[in-house]
Amino acid sequence: EIGYRTIPGTVKNANYTYVAADSAKALYHNDTSSYTYTVDTGVFAGGEVLVVVNDTASGAITIAAGVGMTLRLANSTDTGNRTVAVRGIATITFVSTSVAYVSGAGVS
């Protein structure tokens, strides 16, 4: 079985805290403001994935680690909040309820 062939998504032009129902979905940012999307510990399990698409010419997205959450920059030893630059895309891959890797074009 192939599984999903699309990634359901929604536009979030506001600060936002992820909820369990966001698993395997994308959040799209498409206005000119900067926002913070927060990932709290205990919401997602290992193997779950989120996508962030910054579809704008201005206004970065900060992916913030909630209390007890470790966000690792893929292919790096860096941990902490991540930034998705304009026209960037990030994939957040959970390895446990409190650790996730963030990767993608325009991610720092």
Jmol script that loads the backbone (N, CA, C; Angstrom):
load data "model"
ATOM      1  N   GLU A   1       0.843  -1.175   0.000  1.00  0.00           N
ATOM      2  CA  GLU A   1       0.000   0.000   0.000  1.00  0.00           C
ATOM      3  C   GLU A   1       0.888   1.238   0.000  1.00  0.00           C
ATOM      4  N   ILE A   2       0.564   2.208  -0.814  1.00  0.00           N
ATOM      5  CA  ILE A   2       1.382   3.402  -0.959  1.00  0.00           C
ATOM      6  C   ILE A   2       1.162   4.387   0.183  1.00  0.00           C
ATOM      7  N   GLY A   3      -0.017   4.544   0.672  1.00  0.00           N
ATOM      8  CA  GLY A   3      -0.299   5.511   1.725  1.00  0.00           C
ATOM      9  C   GLY A   3      -0.719   6.847   1.131  1.00  0.00           C
ATOM     10  N   TYR A   4      -0.508   7.916   1.893  1.00  0.00           N
ATOM     11  CA  TYR A   4      -0.907   9.249   1.443  1.00  0.00           C
ATOM     12  C   TYR A   4      -0.106   9.697   0.242  1.00  0.00           C
ATOM     13  N   ARG A   5      -0.776  10.387  -0.670  1.00  0.00           N
ATOM     14  CA  ARG A   5      -0.106  10.942  -1.840  1.00  0.00           C
ATOM     15  C   ARG A   5      -0.104  12.463  -1.788  1.00  0.00           C
ATOM     16  N   THR A   6      -0.760  13.014  -0.820  1.00  0.00           N
ATOM     17  CA  THR A   6      -0.780  14.464  -0.620  1.00  0.00           C
ATOM     18  C   THR A   6      -0.541  14.747   0.856  1.00  0.00           C
ATOM     19  N   ILE A   7      -0.198  15.994   1.142  1.00  0.00           N
ATOM     20  CA  ILE A   7      -0.051  16.427   2.529  1.00  0.00           C
ATOM     21  C   ILE A   7      -1.146  17.456   2.783  1.00  0.00           C
ATOM     22  N   PRO A   8      -2.160  17.102   3.539  1.00  0.00           N
ATOM     23  CA  PRO A   8      -3.206  18.075   3.841  1.00  0.00           C
ATOM     24  C   PRO A   8      -2.596  19.266   4.578  1.00  0.00           C
ATOM     25  N   GLY A   9      -3.099  20.437   4.307  1.00  0.00           N
ATOM     26  CA  GLY A   9      -2.536  21.613   4.956  1.00  0.00           C
ATOM     27  C   GLY A   9      -3.553  22.689   5.201  1.00  0.00           C
ATOM     28  N   THR A  10      -3.097  23.677   5.941  1.00  0.00           N
ATOM     29  CA  THR A  10      -3.936  24.826   6.264  1.00  0.00           C
ATOM     30  C   THR A  10      -3.046  26.057   6.385  1.00  0.00           C
ATOM     31  N   VAL A  11      -3.602  27.212   6.124  1.00  0.00           N
ATOM     32  CA  VAL A  11      -2.876  28.470   6.264  1.00  0.00           C
ATOM     33  C   VAL A  11      -2.943  28.911   7.723  1.00  0.00           C
ATOM     34  N   LYS A  12      -1.778  29.261   8.282  1.00  0.00           N
ATOM     35  CA  LYS A  12      -1.708  29.772   9.660  1.00  0.00           C
ATOM     36  C   LYS A  12      -0.909  31.063   9.645  1.00  0.00           C
ATOM     37  N   ASN A  13      -1.593  32.175   9.476  1.00  0.00           N
ATOM     38  CA  ASN A  13      -0.959  33.489   9.515  1.00  0.00           C
ATOM     39  C   ASN A  13      -1.172  34.096  10.894  1.00  0.00           C
ATOM     40  N   ALA A  14      -0.616  33.413  11.897  1.00  0.00           N
ATOM     41  CA  ALA A  14      -0.719  33.835  13.289  1.00  0.00           C
ATOM     42  C   ALA A  14       0.250  32.987  14.101  1.00  0.00           C
ATOM     43  N   ASN A  15       0.574  33.421  15.302  1.00  0.00           N
ATOM     44  CA  ASN A  15       1.327  32.558  16.200  1.00  0.00           C
ATOM     45  C   ASN A  15       0.472  31.334  16.481  1.00  0.00           C
ATOM     46  N   TYR A  16       1.125  30.174  16.652  1.00  0.00           N
ATOM     47  CA  TYR A  16       0.352  28.934  16.748  1.00  0.00           C
ATOM     48  C   TYR A  16       1.118  27.912  17.573  1.00  0.00           C
ATOM     49  N   THR A  17       0.396  27.118  18.349  1.00  0.00           N
ATOM     50  CA  THR A  17       0.971  25.979  19.067  1.00  0.00           C
ATOM     51  C   THR A  17       0.372  24.720  18.464  1.00  0.00           C
ATOM     52  N   TYR A  18       1.260  23.820  18.005  1.00  0.00           N
ATOM     53  CA  TYR A  18       0.812  22.582  17.366  1.00  0.00           C
ATOM     54  C   TYR A  18      -0.033  21.736  18.311  1.00  0.00           C
ATOM     55  N   VAL A  19      -1.017  21.041  17.722  1.00  0.00           N
ATOM     56  CA  VAL A  19      -1.850  20.083  18.435  1.00  0.00           C
ATOM     57  C   VAL A  19      -1.725  18.727  17.742  1.00  0.00           C
ATOM     58  N   ALA A  20      -2.122  17.663  18.413  1.00  0.00           N
ATOM     59  CA  ALA A  20      -1.972  16.302  17.881  1.00  0.00           C
ATOM     60  C   ALA A  20      -2.607  16.140  16.505  1.00  0.00           C
ATOM     61  N   ALA A  21      -3.698  16.828  16.234  1.00  0.00           N
ATOM     62  CA  ALA A  21      -4.383  16.710  14.943  1.00  0.00           C
ATOM     63  C   ALA A  21      -3.551  17.261  13.783  1.00  0.00           C
ATOM     64  N   ASP A  22      -2.451  17.967  14.065  1.00  0.00           N
ATOM     65  CA  ASP A  22      -1.587  18.516  13.008  1.00  0.00           C
ATOM     66  C   ASP A  22      -0.614  17.485  12.446  1.00  0.00           C
ATOM     67  N   SER A  23      -0.526  16.305  13.060  1.00  0.00           N
ATOM     68  CA  SER A  23       0.403  15.276  12.602  1.00  0.00           C
ATOM     69  C   SER A  23       0.162  14.947  11.130  1.00  0.00           C
ATOM     70  N   ALA A  24       1.265  14.841  10.369  1.00  0.00           N
ATOM     71  CA  ALA A  24       1.236  14.509   8.935  1.00  0.00           C
ATOM     72  C   ALA A  24       0.548  15.580   8.104  1.00  0.00           C
ATOM     73  N   LYS A  25       0.558  16.813   8.594  1.00  0.00           N
ATOM     74  CA  LYS A  25      -0.044  17.929   7.869  1.00  0.00           C
ATOM     75  C   LYS A  25       0.968  19.046   7.679  1.00  0.00           C
ATOM     76  N   ALA A  26       0.619  19.997   6.837  1.00  0.00           N
ATOM     77  CA  ALA A  26       1.470  21.159   6.573  1.00  0.00           C
ATOM     78  C   ALA A  26       0.771  22.432   7.042  1.00  0.00           C
ATOM     79  N   LEU A  27       1.576  23.348   7.579  1.00  0.00           N
ATOM     80  CA  LEU A  27       1.085  24.691   7.875  1.00  0.00           C
ATOM     81  C   LEU A  27       1.730  25.632   6.866  1.00  0.00           C
ATOM     82  N   TYR A  28       0.910  26.434   6.216  1.00  0.00           N
ATOM     83  CA  TYR A  28       1.387  27.385   5.223  1.00  0.00           C
ATOM     84  C   TYR A  28       1.292  28.797   5.775  1.00  0.00           C
ATOM     85  N   HIS A  29       2.335  29.575   5.568  1.00  0.00           N
ATOM     86  CA  HIS A  29       2.370  30.993   5.945  1.00  0.00           C
ATOM     87  C   HIS A  29       2.409  31.772   4.642  1.00  0.00           C
ATOM     88  N   ASN A  30       1.470  32.709   4.443  1.00  0.00           N
ATOM     89  CA  ASN A  30       1.457  33.422   3.167  1.00  0.00           C
ATOM     90  C   ASN A  30       1.156  34.914   3.285  1.00  0.00           C
ATOM     91  N   ASP A  31       1.422  35.514   4.449  1.00  0.00           N
ATOM     92  CA  ASP A  31       1.330  36.967   4.522  1.00  0.00           C
ATOM     93  C   ASP A  31       2.716  37.539   4.845  1.00  0.00           C
ATOM     94  N   THR A  32       2.825  38.819   5.129  1.00  0.00           N
ATOM     95  CA  THR A  32       4.144  39.449   5.258  1.00  0.00           C
ATOM     96  C   THR A  32       4.660  39.549   6.691  1.00  0.00           C
ATOM     97  N   SER A  33       3.937  39.047   7.655  1.00  0.00           N
ATOM     98  CA  SER A  33       4.362  39.118   9.053  1.00  0.00           C
ATOM     99  C   SER A  33       5.189  37.903   9.446  1.00  0.00           C
ATOM    100  N   SER A  34       5.954  38.040  10.516  1.00  0.00           N
ATOM    101  CA  SER A  34       6.700  36.915  11.088  1.00  0.00           C
ATOM    102  C   SER A  34       5.871  36.303  12.208  1.00  0.00           C
ATOM    103  N   TYR A  35       5.923  34.960  12.324  1.00  0.00           N
ATOM    104  CA  TYR A  35       5.157  34.262  13.342  1.00  0.00           C
ATOM    105  C   TYR A  35       5.992  33.182  14.003  1.00  0.00           C
ATOM    106  N   THR A  36       5.498  32.702  15.138  1.00  0.00           N
ATOM    107  CA  THR A  36       6.134  31.604  15.855  1.00  0.00           C
ATOM    108  C   THR A  36       5.164  30.439  15.923  1.00  0.00           C
ATOM    109  N   TYR A  37       5.638  29.266  15.503  1.00  0.00           N
ATOM    110  CA  TYR A  37       4.892  28.017  15.628  1.00  0.00           C
ATOM    111  C   TYR A  37       5.591  27.209  16.713  1.00  0.00           C
ATOM    112  N   THR A  38       4.902  26.903  17.801  1.00  0.00           N
ATOM    113  CA  THR A  38       5.499  26.243  18.963  1.00  0.00           C
ATOM    114  C   THR A  38       5.198  24.749  18.965  1.00  0.00           C
ATOM    115  N   VAL A  39       6.242  23.969  19.267  1.00  0.00           N
ATOM    116  CA  VAL A  39       6.122  22.516  19.365  1.00  0.00           C
ATOM    117  C   VAL A  39       6.319  22.138  20.830  1.00  0.00           C
ATOM    118  N   ASP A  40       5.264  21.660  21.475  1.00  0.00           N
ATOM    119  CA  ASP A  40       5.348  21.263  22.881  1.00  0.00           C
ATOM    120  C   ASP A  40       5.708  19.787  23.018  1.00  0.00           C
ATOM    121  N   THR A  41       6.330  19.454  24.127  1.00  0.00           N
ATOM    122  CA  THR A  41       6.664  18.060  24.403  1.00  0.00           C
ATOM    123  C   THR A  41       5.401  17.265  24.711  1.00  0.00           C
ATOM    124  N   GLY A  42       5.429  15.971  24.373  1.00  0.00           N
ATOM    125  CA  GLY A  42       4.319  15.094  24.708  1.00  0.00           C
ATOM    126  C   GLY A  42       3.141  15.137  23.756  1.00  0.00           C
ATOM    127  N   VAL A  43       3.195  15.954  22.715  1.00  0.00           N
ATOM    128  CA  VAL A  43       2.071  16.057  21.780  1.00  0.00           C
ATOM    129  C   VAL A  43       2.196  15.037  20.651  1.00  0.00           C
ATOM    130  N   PHE A  44       3.428  14.801  20.186  1.00  0.00           N
ATOM    131  CA  PHE A  44       3.678  13.904  19.062  1.00  0.00           C
ATOM    132  C   PHE A  44       4.581  12.764  19.494  1.00  0.00           C
ATOM    133  N   ALA A  45       4.415  11.613  18.868  1.00  0.00           N
ATOM    134  CA  ALA A  45       5.231  10.431  19.162  1.00  0.00           C
ATOM    135  C   ALA A  45       6.309  10.268  18.100  1.00  0.00           C
ATOM    136  N   GLY A  46       7.288   9.413  18.394  1.00  0.00           N
ATOM    137  CA  GLY A  46       8.319   9.106  17.421  1.00  0.00           C
ATOM    138  C   GLY A  46       7.697   8.612  16.120  1.00  0.00           C
ATOM    139  N   GLY A  47       8.222   9.099  14.995  1.00  0.00           N
ATOM    140  CA  GLY A  47       7.720   8.712  13.689  1.00  0.00           C
ATOM    141  C   GLY A  47       6.739   9.695  13.086  1.00  0.00           C
ATOM    142  N   GLU A  48       6.187  10.588  13.887  1.00  0.00           N
ATOM    143  CA  GLU A  48       5.257  11.580  13.342  1.00  0.00           C
ATOM    144  C   GLU A  48       6.033  12.703  12.664  1.00  0.00           C
ATOM    145  N   VAL A  49       5.382  13.350  11.689  1.00  0.00           N
ATOM    146  CA  VAL A  49       6.036  14.372  10.874  1.00  0.00           C
ATOM    147  C   VAL A  49       5.102  15.568  10.693  1.00  0.00           C
ATOM    148  N   LEU A  50       5.703  16.768  10.690  1.00  0.00           N
ATOM    149  CA  LEU A  50       4.998  18.012  10.389  1.00  0.00           C
ATOM    150  C   LEU A  50       5.759  18.729   9.288  1.00  0.00           C
ATOM    151  N   VAL A  51       5.075  19.564   8.505  1.00  0.00           N
ATOM    152  CA  VAL A  51       5.719  20.349   7.456  1.00  0.00           C
ATOM    153  C   VAL A  51       5.335  21.810   7.655  1.00  0.00           C
ATOM    154  N   VAL A  52       6.321  22.703   7.446  1.00  0.00           N
ATOM    155  CA  VAL A  52       6.083  24.147   7.500  1.00  0.00           C
ATOM    156  C   VAL A  52       6.517  24.728   6.153  1.00  0.00           C
ATOM    157  N   VAL A  53       5.620  25.457   5.497  1.00  0.00           N
ATOM    158  CA  VAL A  53       5.931  26.092   4.214  1.00  0.00           C
ATOM    159  C   VAL A  53       5.796  27.597   4.387  1.00  0.00           C
ATOM    160  N   ASN A  54       6.894  28.311   4.175  1.00  0.00           N
ATOM    161  CA  ASN A  54       6.874  29.767   4.286  1.00  0.00           C
ATOM    162  C   ASN A  54       6.742  30.342   2.878  1.00  0.00           C
ATOM    163  N   ASP A  55       5.520  30.456   2.411  1.00  0.00           N
ATOM    164  CA  ASP A  55       5.216  30.863   1.045  1.00  0.00           C
ATOM    165  C   ASP A  55       5.002  32.366   0.967  1.00  0.00           C
ATOM    166  N   THR A  56       6.049  33.123   1.277  1.00  0.00           N
ATOM    167  CA  THR A  56       5.954  34.569   1.257  1.00  0.00           C
ATOM    168  C   THR A  56       7.306  35.181   0.955  1.00  0.00           C
ATOM    169  N   ALA A  57       7.303  36.445   0.530  1.00  0.00           N
ATOM    170  CA  ALA A  57       8.544  37.146   0.206  1.00  0.00           C
ATOM    171  C   ALA A  57       9.110  37.913   1.397  1.00  0.00           C
ATOM    172  N   SER A  58       8.377  37.935   2.515  1.00  0.00           N
ATOM    173  CA  SER A  58       8.893  38.566   3.733  1.00  0.00           C
ATOM    174  C   SER A  58       8.204  37.936   4.938  1.00  0.00           C
ATOM    175  N   GLY A  59       8.892  37.955   6.070  1.00  0.00           N
ATOM    176  CA  GLY A  59       8.325  37.396   7.287  1.00  0.00           C
ATOM    177  C   GLY A  59       8.738  35.963   7.534  1.00  0.00           C
ATOM    178  N   ALA A  60       9.710  35.777   8.404  1.00  0.00           N
ATOM    179  CA  ALA A  60      10.211  34.443   8.737  1.00  0.00           C
ATOM    180  C   ALA A  60       9.282  33.740   9.718  1.00  0.00           C
ATOM    181  N   ILE A  61       9.401  32.422   9.756  1.00  0.00           N
ATOM    182  CA  ILE A  61       8.681  31.604  10.734  1.00  0.00           C
ATOM    183  C   ILE A  61       9.702  31.069  11.727  1.00  0.00           C
ATOM    184  N   THR A  62       9.423  31.224  13.019  1.00  0.00           N
ATOM    185  CA  THR A  62      10.240  30.606  14.051  1.00  0.00           C
ATOM    186  C   THR A  62       9.530  29.349  14.510  1.00  0.00           C
ATOM    187  N   ILE A  63      10.238  28.229  14.484  1.00  0.00           N
ATOM    188  CA  ILE A  63       9.717  26.993  15.060  1.00  0.00           C
ATOM    189  C   ILE A  63      10.321  26.925  16.454  1.00  0.00           C
ATOM    190  N   ALA A  64       9.490  27.111  17.470  1.00  0.00           N
ATOM    191  CA  ALA A  64       9.956  27.227  18.845  1.00  0.00           C
ATOM    192  C   ALA A  64       9.769  25.922  19.607  1.00  0.00           C
ATOM    193  N   ALA A  65      10.771  25.594  20.403  1.00  0.00           N
ATOM    194  CA  ALA A  65      10.709  24.420  21.271  1.00  0.00           C
ATOM    195  C   ALA A  65       9.975  24.796  22.545  1.00  0.00           C
ATOM    196  N   GLY A  66       8.875  24.117  22.827  1.00  0.00           N
ATOM    197  CA  GLY A  66       8.172  24.322  24.081  1.00  0.00           C
ATOM    198  C   GLY A  66       8.989  23.748  25.231  1.00  0.00           C
ATOM    199  N   VAL A  67       8.524  23.921  26.448  1.00  0.00           N
ATOM    200  CA  VAL A  67       9.230  23.439  27.639  1.00  0.00           C
ATOM    201  C   VAL A  67       9.474  21.938  27.527  1.00  0.00           C
ATOM    202  N   GLY A  68      10.728  21.524  27.673  1.00  0.00           N
ATOM    203  CA  GLY A  68      11.087  20.116  27.640  1.00  0.00           C
ATOM    204  C   GLY A  68      11.272  19.531  26.251  1.00  0.00           C
ATOM    205  N   MET A  69      11.037  20.326  25.212  1.00  0.00           N
ATOM    206  CA  MET A  69      11.172  19.859  23.828  1.00  0.00           C
ATOM    207  C   MET A  69      12.562  20.191  23.304  1.00  0.00           C
ATOM    208  N   THR A  70      13.212  19.239  22.632  1.00  0.00           N
ATOM    209  CA  THR A  70      14.498  19.476  21.997  1.00  0.00           C
ATOM    210  C   THR A  70      14.311  19.444  20.493  1.00  0.00           C
ATOM    211  N   LEU A  71      14.620  20.567  19.842  1.00  0.00           N
ATOM    212  CA  LEU A  71      14.592  20.639  18.390  1.00  0.00           C
ATOM    213  C   LEU A  71      16.034  20.620  17.907  1.00  0.00           C
ATOM    214  N   ARG A  72      16.383  19.620  17.126  1.00  0.00           N
ATOM    215  CA  ARG A  72      17.738  19.499  16.582  1.00  0.00           C
ATOM    216  C   ARG A  72      17.727  19.925  15.121  1.00  0.00           C
ATOM    217  N   LEU A  73      18.734  20.716  14.734  1.00  0.00           N
ATOM    218  CA  LEU A  73      18.920  21.059  13.332  1.00  0.00           C
ATOM    219  C   LEU A  73      19.573  19.866  12.660  1.00  0.00           C
ATOM    220  N   ALA A  74      18.933  19.305  11.644  1.00  0.00           N
ATOM    221  CA  ALA A  74      19.464  18.122  10.966  1.00  0.00           C
ATOM    222  C   ALA A  74      20.879  18.370  10.462  1.00  0.00           C
ATOM    223  N   ASN A  75      21.709  17.344  10.542  1.00  0.00           N
ATOM    224  CA  ASN A  75      23.092  17.383  10.081  1.00  0.00           C
ATOM    225  C   ASN A  75      23.930  18.398  10.855  1.00  0.00           C
ATOM    226  N   SER A  76      23.625  18.566  12.133  1.00  0.00           N
ATOM    227  CA  SER A  76      24.300  19.549  12.968  1.00  0.00           C
ATOM    228  C   SER A  76      24.191  19.111  14.427  1.00  0.00           C
ATOM    229  N   THR A  77      24.995  19.721  15.279  1.00  0.00           N
ATOM    230  CA  THR A  77      24.860  19.485  16.712  1.00  0.00           C
ATOM    231  C   THR A  77      24.019  20.575  17.376  1.00  0.00           C
ATOM    232  N   ASP A  78      23.513  21.521  16.584  1.00  0.00           N
ATOM    233  CA  ASP A  78      22.729  22.644  17.106  1.00  0.00           C
ATOM    234  C   ASP A  78      21.363  22.189  17.601  1.00  0.00           C
ATOM    235  N   THR A  79      20.947  22.721  18.737  1.00  0.00           N
ATOM    236  CA  THR A  79      19.597  22.513  19.251  1.00  0.00           C
ATOM    237  C   THR A  79      18.980  23.871  19.548  1.00  0.00           C
ATOM    238  N   GLY A  80      17.678  23.904  19.691  1.00  0.00           N
ATOM    239  CA  GLY A  80      16.983  25.143  20.014  1.00  0.00           C
ATOM    240  C   GLY A  80      15.985  25.511  18.944  1.00  0.00           C
ATOM    241  N   ASN A  81      15.485  26.730  19.026  1.00  0.00           N
ATOM    242  CA  ASN A  81      14.504  27.209  18.060  1.00  0.00           C
ATOM    243  C   ASN A  81      15.114  27.235  16.665  1.00  0.00           C
ATOM    244  N   ARG A  82      14.290  27.023  15.669  1.00  0.00           N
ATOM    245  CA  ARG A  82      14.724  27.029  14.274  1.00  0.00           C
ATOM    246  C   ARG A  82      13.983  28.135  13.535  1.00  0.00           C
ATOM    247  N   THR A  83      14.580  28.640  12.469  1.00  0.00           N
ATOM    248  CA  THR A  83      13.965  29.668  11.643  1.00  0.00           C
ATOM    249  C   THR A  83      13.768  29.138  10.234  1.00  0.00           C
ATOM    250  N   VAL A  84      12.591  29.373   9.678  1.00  0.00           N
ATOM    251  CA  VAL A  84      12.311  29.030   8.288  1.00  0.00           C
ATOM    252  C   VAL A  84      12.258  30.346   7.523  1.00  0.00           C
ATOM    253  N   ALA A  85      13.233  30.561   6.652  1.00  0.00           N
ATOM    254  CA  ALA A  85      13.346  31.802   5.894  1.00  0.00           C
ATOM    255  C   ALA A  85      12.228  31.914   4.861  1.00  0.00           C
ATOM    256  N   VAL A  86      12.107  33.108   4.270  1.00  0.00           N
ATOM    257  CA  VAL A  86      11.117  33.306   3.217  1.00  0.00           C
ATOM    258  C   VAL A  86      11.348  32.299   2.096  1.00  0.00           C
ATOM    259  N   ARG A  87      10.254  31.792   1.565  1.00  0.00           N
ATOM    260  CA  ARG A  87      10.261  30.763   0.516  1.00  0.00           C
ATOM    261  C   ARG A  87      10.932  29.462   0.958  1.00  0.00           C
ATOM    262  N   GLY A  88      11.056  29.282   2.265  1.00  0.00           N
ATOM    263  CA  GLY A  88      11.662  28.071   2.802  1.00  0.00           C
ATOM    264  C   GLY A  88      10.617  27.022   3.138  1.00  0.00           C
ATOM    265  N   ILE A  89      11.097  25.803   3.334  1.00  0.00           N
ATOM    266  CA  ILE A  89      10.227  24.698   3.719  1.00  0.00           C
ATOM    267  C   ILE A  89      10.967  23.852   4.751  1.00  0.00           C
ATOM    268  N   ALA A  90      10.260  23.462   5.798  1.00  0.00           N
ATOM    269  CA  ALA A  90      10.859  22.666   6.870  1.00  0.00           C
ATOM    270  C   ALA A  90      10.042  21.410   7.105  1.00  0.00           C
ATOM    271  N   THR A  91      10.749  20.335   7.411  1.00  0.00           N
ATOM    272  CA  THR A  91      10.123  19.098   7.850  1.00  0.00           C
ATOM    273  C   THR A  91      10.549  18.862   9.286  1.00  0.00           C
ATOM    274  N   ILE A  92       9.593  18.632  10.162  1.00  0.00           N
ATOM    275  CA  ILE A  92       9.869  18.337  11.565  1.00  0.00           C
ATOM    276  C   ILE A  92       9.574  16.856  11.762  1.00  0.00           C
ATOM    277  N   THR A  93      10.617  16.090  12.074  1.00  0.00           N
ATOM    278  CA  THR A  93      10.489  14.641  12.229  1.00  0.00           C
ATOM    279  C   THR A  93      10.747  14.269  13.681  1.00  0.00           C
ATOM    280  N   PHE A  94       9.779  13.650  14.326  1.00  0.00           N
ATOM    281  CA  PHE A  94       9.884  13.303  15.737  1.00  0.00           C
ATOM    282  C   PHE A  94      10.537  11.941  15.908  1.00  0.00           C
ATOM    283  N   VAL A  95      11.515  11.867  16.834  1.00  0.00           N
ATOM    284  CA  VAL A  95      12.128  10.588  17.180  1.00  0.00           C
ATOM    285  C   VAL A  95      11.619  10.098  18.530  1.00  0.00           C
ATOM    286  N   SER A  96      10.991  10.989  19.285  1.00  0.00           N
ATOM    287  CA  SER A  96      10.349  10.649  20.556  1.00  0.00           C
ATOM    288  C   SER A  96       9.360  11.762  20.880  1.00  0.00           C
ATOM    289  N   THR A  97       8.723  11.679  22.033  1.00  0.00           N
ATOM    290  CA  THR A  97       7.757  12.717  22.417  1.00  0.00           C
ATOM    291  C   THR A  97       8.429  14.035  22.787  1.00  0.00           C
ATOM    292  N   SER A  98       9.761  14.015  22.966  1.00  0.00           N
ATOM    293  CA  SER A  98      10.453  15.231  23.382  1.00  0.00           C
ATOM    294  C   SER A  98      11.654  15.611  22.512  1.00  0.00           C
ATOM    295  N   VAL A  99      11.885  14.889  21.415  1.00  0.00           N
ATOM    296  CA  VAL A  99      13.011  15.193  20.516  1.00  0.00           C
ATOM    297  C   VAL A  99      12.535  15.129  19.074  1.00  0.00           C
ATOM    298  N   ALA A 100      12.873  16.180  18.305  1.00  0.00           N
ATOM    299  CA  ALA A 100      12.528  16.214  16.888  1.00  0.00           C
ATOM    300  C   ALA A 100      13.679  16.835  16.112  1.00  0.00           C
ATOM    301  N   TYR A 101      13.812  16.406  14.856  1.00  0.00           N
ATOM    302  CA  TYR A 101      14.793  16.975  13.940  1.00  0.00           C
ATOM    303  C   TYR A 101      14.065  17.892  12.975  1.00  0.00           C
ATOM    304  N   VAL A 102      14.693  19.039  12.670  1.00  0.00           N
ATOM    305  CA  VAL A 102      14.130  19.989  11.723  1.00  0.00           C
ATOM    306  C   VAL A 102      15.096  20.093  10.542  1.00  0.00           C
ATOM    307  N   SER A 103      14.588  19.907   9.347  1.00  0.00           N
ATOM    308  CA  SER A 103      15.434  19.965   8.156  1.00  0.00           C
ATOM    309  C   SER A 103      14.682  20.675   7.049  1.00  0.00           C
ATOM    310  N   GLY A 104      15.422  21.082   6.005  1.00  0.00           N
ATOM    311  CA  GLY A 104      14.777  21.662   4.834  1.00  0.00           C
ATOM    312  C   GLY A 104      15.526  22.841   4.272  1.00  0.00           C
ATOM    313  N   ALA A 105      15.074  23.303   3.132  1.00  0.00           N
ATOM    314  CA  ALA A 105      15.666  24.454   2.465  1.00  0.00           C
ATOM    315  C   ALA A 105      15.263  25.734   3.179  1.00  0.00           C
ATOM    316  N   GLY A 106      16.233  26.567   3.505  1.00  0.00           N
ATOM    317  CA  GLY A 106      15.945  27.820   4.195  1.00  0.00           C
ATOM    318  C   GLY A 106      15.780  27.677   5.688  1.00  0.00           C
ATOM    319  N   VAL A 107      16.206  26.549   6.259  1.00  0.00           N
ATOM    320  CA  VAL A 107      16.083  26.315   7.702  1.00  0.00           C
ATOM    321  C   VAL A 107      17.424  26.602   8.368  1.00  0.00           C
ATOM    322  N   SER A 108      17.386  27.361   9.430  1.00  0.00           N
ATOM    323  CA  SER A 108      18.613  27.624  10.201  1.00  0.00           C
ATOM    324  C   SER A 108      18.311  27.544  11.684  1.00  0.00           C
TER     325      SER A 108
END
end "model"
wireframe off; spacefill off
backbone 0.3
color backbone group
